[in-house]
């Protein structure tokens, strides 16, 4: 069973549809973190790490862009992926952090698109709209707290906070 990065407890969501993608992200993220911790500093190490990051982003971007019919599930998935990428980004050397920061912006844009579509598509039931907006707020708050852990010197950090509705 997949372990959630966020603290959301949503019994009505079944992650089986996205479980393999979440496991893939988690596994590749663990590989990258292992590389960061074990490689000795140098140009060869940096290029290997940069290549591993590019491969991870390529694979996960394809997964991220897949359409999931259940908006709640897709939002949860995007939030989880965001946490995975933030965790990786925190451990990367500054000179190869850019591509993961750009990917974080891509995830936030996708998250915003899905949440806007969700708000438009849920006009039928007031209760499901409340649950949906509560979930969007909850996942957004988790994403914001993850961004606050990124280095303050990153221009992308400020862009992410602005997109997530917090300009502090």
Beta strands, then each sheet from edge to edge (+ up, - down):
end
